[in-house]
Amino acid sequence: MVERGYPRGDQSSPGPADQTIQEFLRLVNAKRRSIGCPELKWDSQLALVALKHSRDMVSRNFFGHTNPDGKGPFERLQESKVVFSAAAENIASGPKTGRQVFETWLSSPGHRKNMLDCRFTRHGVAYVEGRWTHLLLKPR
């Protein structure tokens, strides 16, 4: 199973070692800087929640924000004891590189809005066998 986005270190670690995820992080933060938003900071706790969702989509063969048990991103965050005042989730199926998923989300109005929302300051990303999950949040 190809998995990317393993969290490492503490909650504010600089990010994953995986080049594919690093490519996405560079692109999204460069775009945010270009429009006057702060860069998103890597959050290993969010990356773990994202990784679990990407794994779940692969193992149970579904693609969606809501899993077969009826839990959406906000419930998954709360179950993982993530405290937030605002959050969003982008998912994708198929892109193989950080650039491909960045361009896919940038060309979709809803996904673009999430990535470029200046109120979000932290994020975590995961990739498992073609399933991407990107969680963004504003801490409480």
ChimeraX attribute file (.defattr): number of C-alpha atoms within 10 A of each C-alpha:
attribute: neighborCount
match mode: 1-to-1
recipient: residues
	/A:1	7
	/A:2	8
	/A:3	16
	/A:4	21
	/A:5	26
	/A:6	19
	/A:7	25
	/A:8	17
	/A:9	12
	/A:10	12
	/A:11	15
	/A:12	13
	/A:13	13
	/A:14	14
	/A:15	24
	/A:16	23
	/A:17	13
	/A:18	12
	/A:19	13
	/A:20	19
	/A:21	22
	/A:22	17
	/A:23	15
	/A:24	19
	/A:25	23
	/A:26	16
	/A:27	15
	/A:28	22
	/A:29	17
	/A:30	15
	/A:31	15
	/A:32	18
	/A:33	15
	/A:34	10
	/A:35	10
	/A:36	11
	/A:37	17
	/A:38	18
	/A:39	20
	/A:40	24
	/A:41	19
	/A:42	23
	/A:43	26
	/A:44	25
	/A:45	21
	/A:46	24
	/A:47	28
	/A:48	20
	/A:49	24
	/A:50	32
	/A:51	26
	/A:52	16
	/A:53	28
	/A:54	29
	/A:55	22
	/A:56	17
	/A:57	24
	/A:58	17
	/A:59	10
	/A:60	10
	/A:61	9
	/A:62	14
	/A:63	18
	/A:64	14
	/A:65	17
	/A:66	16
	/A:67	16
	/A:68	14
	/A:69	6
	/A:70	8
	/A:71	13
	/A:72	15
	/A:73	19
	/A:74	17
	/A:75	13
	/A:76	17
	/A:77	19
	/A:78	11
	/A:79	11
	/A:80	13
	/A:81	10
	/A:82	16
	/A:83	13
	/A:84	14
	/A:85	10
	/A:86	13
	/A:87	19
	/A:88	18
	/A:89	20
	/A:90	20
	/A:91	21
	/A:92	19
	/A:93	19
	/A:94	12
	/A:95	17
	/A:96	15
	/A:97	16
	/A:98	21
	/A:99	19
	/A:100	15
	/A:101	21
	/A:102	21
	/A:103	16
	/A:104	16
	/A:105	19
	/A:106	18
	/A:107	11
	/A:108	10
	/A:109	9
	/A:110	11
	/A:111	20
	/A:112	17
	/A:113	13
	/A:114	21
	/A:115	24
	/A:116	21
	/A:117	16
	/A:118	17
	/A:119	17
	/A:120	23
	/A:121	17
	/A:122	20
	/A:123	26
	/A:124	29
	/A:125	32
	/A:126	28
	/A:127	29
	/A:128	24
	/A:129	17
	/A:130	17
	/A:131	23
	/A:132	28
	/A:133	26
	/A:134	25
	/A:135	25
	/A:136	29
	/A:137	24
	/A:138	17
	/A:139	14
	/A:140	8
